[in-house]
Amino acid sequence: MIDIHCHILPGVDDGAQTLTEAAAMAKQAEKEGIHTIIATPHHMNRKYINRKSEIVAKVMEVNVHLEREGINVTVLPGQEVRIYGELLQDYENGEISTLGGDSPYVLVEFPSGYVPKYAEQLLFDMQMKGLVPVVVHPERNQELIQDPDKLYNLVKNGAAAQITAASLTGYFGKKIQKFTEQLIEANLAHFIASDAHNTNKRPFKMLETLDRLEKEFGIDYVYYFQENAELAVSGQNIMKEPPQQIKKKKFLGLF
Ligand code: FE
């Protein structure tokens, strides 16, 4: 299986800090059946800047180390880009890494509290340049939780969305877990990824999550998410079912 969102690159963000920690993460991933990890360090999130060239160099370093350690996991370049006004300009300048390095898919992160006003336009403009924006962990965004139609519109207009494994298994609380399930039901989730940062507090949890996914939604969903990760990394079109609007519960009984 391929994990498309992971902070495995050492010393570049709040993920792995050393090569040893990166190797420990890869080992954990290997145990869960992950053979390929897309390294997606934070970029432009006000704390970390990781341009494509630096990511590509680090990825090579990690792969050499993993091979030396006998860990059968391949790391590919990616990036988790905080949405910002000059994103497309910087893409033209070669600073933005897509998933795997040359697919059209870019992980785009919104601030956790809201969706910037210009997001819709930027995600559209990205597609005009041949890119496919993948909104990461929408289930953890306050504004999208309150107004899921905002995500529905983005997906209807061509964006994809990636939910975090640990959200479905409940590690971010019941509310986020419930919303994650609603996103899956409404065809508003196209990828499940670990967003792993380390081996203890933010581990992979992919096996546990896929197990839960199978029990709750059926094996077809497991295949669907795994296949989409493969399609994206190889630069092909992912499978998308028509998105639906999440119906808000009306608390009529209270009045
Ligand atoms: Fe992340």
Boltz pocket constraint, residues with backbone or C-beta under 6 A from the ligand:
constraints:
  - pocket:
      binder: B
      contacts: [[A, 5], [A, 7], [A, 40], [A, 80], [A, 195]]
      max_distance: 6.0
